[in-house]
Amino acid sequence: MRKITLLSLAMALSFVCAAAVHAQSAPPVPEDAAAKANQVKARAVLDAMVTALGGPLWLNLQNSYIEGRTSGFYQGKPTGAITQLYEFRVFPDKERLELTKKRNVVEIYTGDQCWEDTYRGKRAQLKEPCDDYMRRRDHSIDVAIRAWLKDPNTVLIYEGQGLSERHLADQVTLISASNDSITIKMDADSHLPLSRSFQWRDPLYKDKNTELEEYDDYHTIQGIPTPFTITRFHNGDMTNQRFVFKAAYNVDLPPNPFDADYWGNKLKK
């Protein structure tokens, strides 16, 4: 019995030694290969998101229209200001917001310009709200997919799964050639976007700010899943919440929709 036990022990030791030698001799996975595999995974997750959003139908949208209401928050607390909104967007960089029930306050965004038209006529928006809009637009999911993803210099990083608002989510970060980034979280089951976030450095105080936008209550409109609740956060504090009542795509636009001079004169009358 003792001889059998010693023999078994010797055999076990030989297997362990052989395994150790094999582990030492096995070549490690190159870092560039691991990075490429991670990028492939990240792109597959983003492709699944695009498919969930409507695939070519979503990618080829010409414009969108929504009706709803928007409310502001300060330090996470409601300001009490609730405004009706009517929004027209033409991809990639034109947007028109008609505010109040009378639709007599019009904000127009074209390229890098921000205008406001009221009964007093046309005026340029203040720098801070204009900059805020441009940052959100340039880090939107639309821009991430339609522009960043097409750039061969954009780096994709799949960051695994985690919880987002009680949903299991896949997380992907896109990093541009200029070292800017957008992080998107997608529902692991439906693949629809749950949130989009990015950071930017304050030019005065030099500290980093984090902007987060969450999407919920999806309704399928003309084959396009559309979030009817959109909530924005700045450094963890809620700043704005939007509730959509109606949405449509590829609609007829108002006359001269992005001509701030035309609407400034029209609202003055």
C-alpha positions in Angstrom: 0.0 0.0 0.0 2.8 2.4 0.9 4.6 1.7 -2.5 1.3 2.5 -4.3 0.9 5.7 -2.4 4.5 6.8 -3.2 4.0 5.8 -6.8 0.8 7.9 -7.0 2.6 10.9 -5.4 5.5 10.6 -7.8 3.1 10.5 -10.8 1.2 13.6 -9.5 4.4 15.5 -9.0 5.5 14.7 -12.6 2.2 16.0 -14.0 2.5 19.2 -12.0 6.1 19.7 -13.2 5.1 19.0 -16.8 2.2 21.5 -16.5 4.6 24.1 -15.0 7.1 23.6 -17.9 4.3 23.9 -20.4 3.0 27.1 -18.8 6.4 28.6 -18.9 7.0 27.6 -22.5 3.5 28.7 -23.8 3.8 32.1 -25.5 1.9 34.9 -23.8 -0.9 36.6 -25.8 0.6 39.7 -27.4 -0.8 43.0 -26.1 -1.6 44.2 -29.6 -3.6 41.0 -30.2 -5.5 41.5 -27.0 -6.2 45.1 -27.9 -7.4 44.1 -31.3 -9.7 41.5 -29.8 -11.1 44.2 -27.4 -11.7 46.6 -30.3 -13.5 43.8 -32.3 -15.8 43.2 -29.2 -16.4 47.0 -28.8 -17.4 47.4 -32.4 -19.6 44.3 -32.3 -21.5 45.9 -29.3 -21.8 49.2 -31.1 -23.1 47.4 -34.2 -25.7 45.6 -32.1 -26.8 49.0 -30.8 -27.2 50.5 -34.3 -29.2 47.4 -35.3 -31.4 47.8 -32.3 -32.0 51.5 -33.1 -33.2 50.6 -36.6 -30.1 49.8 -38.6 -30.0 51.5 -42.0 -33.3 53.2 -41.3 -31.7 55.0 -38.3 -28.4 55.6 -40.1 -30.2 57.2 -43.1 -32.5 59.5 -41.2 -32.8 63.0 -42.7 -34.5 64.8 -39.8 -36.5 64.3 -36.6 -39.3 66.1 -34.8 -40.5 65.8 -31.2 -43.0 67.5 -29.0 -42.8 67.4 -25.2 -41.9 69.4 -22.2 -38.6 70.2 -20.5 -37.8 71.2 -16.9 -34.6 72.6 -15.4 -32.9 71.7 -12.1 -30.3 73.5 -10.0 -28.0 71.4 -7.8 -30.3 68.5 -8.5 -33.4 70.3 -7.3 -36.2 71.4 -9.7 -36.3 75.1 -10.4 -40.0 75.0 -11.1 -39.6 76.1 -14.7 -41.5 73.7 -17.0 -41.5 74.7 -20.7 -43.3 73.2 -23.7 -40.9 72.4 -26.5 -41.1 71.5 -30.2 -37.8 70.4 -31.7 -36.7 69.9 -35.4 -33.4 68.4 -36.1 -31.6 68.0 -39.4 -28.6 65.7 -39.3 -25.8 66.3 -38.7 -25.7 69.9 -37.3 -28.9 71.8 -37.5 -31.5 72.1 -34.7 -34.5 74.3 -34.1 -36.3 74.6 -30.7 -39.6 76.3 -30.4 -40.4 77.0 -26.8 -43.6 77.9 -24.9 -47.2 76.9 -25.9 -47.3 79.9 -28.3 -44.0 78.7 -29.8 -42.9 82.4 -29.8 -39.3 81.7 -28.5 -37.2 80.0 -31.1 -33.6 78.8 -30.7 -31.7 78.0 -33.8 -28.4 76.1 -34.0 -26.5 75.8 -37.2 -22.9 74.7 -37.4 -21.1 76.7 -34.7 -23.8 79.4 -34.4 -26.5 79.8 -31.7 -29.4 82.2 -32.2 -32.5 83.1 -30.2 -35.5 84.7 -31.9 -38.3 86.4 -29.9 -40.7 89.3 -30.3 -37.6 91.5 -29.9 -36.0 90.0 -33.0 -32.8 88.0 -33.4 -29.9 87.9 -30.9 -26.9 85.7 -30.5 -27.1 83.4 -27.5 -24.8 83.9 -24.6 -21.5 82.0 -24.8 -22.1 79.6 -21.9 -25.4 78.0 -23.1 -24.1 78.0 -26.7 -20.9 76.2 -25.7 -22.9 73.7 -23.6 -25.1 72.9 -26.6 -22.2 72.4 -28.9 -20.4 70.1 -26.4 -23.5 67.9 -26.1 -24.1 67.8 -29.9 -20.4 67.0 -30.6 -20.5 64.1 -28.1 -24.0 62.8 -29.0 -24.6 59.1 -29.9 -25.4 60.3 -33.4 -22.0 61.9 -33.9 -20.2 59.0 -32.2 -21.7 56.6 -34.7 -21.9 58.7 -37.8 -18.5 60.5 -37.5 -16.2 59.1 -34.8 -16.8 55.4 -35.6 -16.0 56.0 -39.3 -12.6 57.6 -38.4 -9.9 54.9 -38.6 -7.9 56.8 -35.9 -10.7 56.4 -33.4 -9.8 53.8 -30.6 -12.6 51.6 -29.3 -12.5 50.1 -25.8 -14.9 47.5 -24.5 -15.1 48.0 -20.8 -17.2 45.0 -19.8 -20.6 44.8 -18.2 -22.1 46.5 -15.2 -25.3 47.9 -13.8 -26.8 51.1 -15.2 -30.1 52.2 -13.6 -30.8 48.5 -12.6 -30.1 47.3 -16.1 -27.2 45.0 -17.0 -25.2 47.1 -19.5 -22.3 46.8 -21.9 -20.0 49.8 -21.8 -17.9 51.1 -24.7 -15.6 54.1 -24.9 -14.6 55.8 -28.1 -11.4 57.8 -28.0 -10.7 60.3 -30.9 -7.4 61.1 -32.4 -7.4 64.4 -30.3 -7.8 62.3 -27.1 -11.4 63.3 -26.7 -13.8 60.5 -25.6 -17.4 59.4 -25.5 -18.7 56.5 -23.3 -21.9 54.7 -24.2 -23.8 52.2 -22.0 -26.2 49.8 -23.8 -28.7 47.4 -22.4 -27.2 44.0 -22.5 -30.5 42.5 -23.7 -32.1 45.0 -26.0 -28.8 46.7 -27.0 -30.6 50.1 -26.8 -28.6 53.0 -25.4 -29.0 53.6 -21.7 -26.6 56.6 -21.3 -23.9 58.6 -22.9 -21.2 60.5 -21.0 -18.1 62.6 -21.7 -15.7 64.8 -19.8 -14.4 68.3 -20.6 -11.9 70.6 -18.9 -13.1 74.0 -17.7 -11.0 76.6 -19.5 -11.0 78.9 -16.4 -10.6 76.5 -13.4 -8.9 73.7 -15.3 -10.9 71.0 -13.5 -12.7 68.2 -15.4 -16.5 68.2 -15.7 -18.6 65.1 -16.4 -21.7 65.3 -18.5 -24.1 62.4 -18.5 -27.3 61.8 -20.4 -29.7 58.9 -19.6 -32.3 57.5 -21.9 -35.5 55.6 -20.8 -39.1 54.8 -21.8 -38.4 53.8 -25.4 -41.3 53.8 -27.9 -40.9 52.6 -31.5 -41.8 55.4 -33.9 -41.7 54.6 -37.7 -39.4 51.7 -36.9 -37.1 53.8 -34.7 -36.9 53.1 -31.0 -37.2 56.6 -29.4 -36.5 57.5 -25.8 -39.4 59.4 -24.3 -37.5 60.3 -21.2 -34.1 62.0 -21.4 -32.3 63.2 -18.2 -29.1 65.2 -18.1 -26.5 65.4 -15.2 -23.6 67.7 -14.7 -21.0 66.3 -12.2 -23.6 64.0 -10.7 -26.3 66.7 -10.3 -29.5 66.6 -12.4 -29.7 69.6 -14.6 -32.5 68.9 -17.1 -35.3 66.4 -17.8 -37.2 66.1 -21.0 -40.5 64.1 -21.5 -41.5 63.4 -25.1 -45.2 63.2 -26.0 -44.9 62.9 -29.8 -42.1 62.0 -32.2 -41.8 61.7 -36.0 -39.0 61.2 -38.6 -38.4 62.6 -42.1 -41.1 65.2 -41.7 -41.9 68.4 -43.7 -40.0 71.3 -42.2 -41.3 74.8 -41.5 -40.4 77.5 -44.1 -36.8 78.7 -43.7 -36.4 76.6 -40.5 -32.8 77.6 -39.7 -32.8 81.2 -40.9 -32.5 83.3 -37.7 -33.0 86.6 -39.6 -36.3 85.3 -41.1 -37.7 84.2 -37.8 -36.5 87.2 -35.9 -38.4 89.4 -38.3 -41.4 87.2 -38.3 -41.8 87.0 -34.5 -41.4 90.8 -34.2 -44.6 91.3 -36.2 
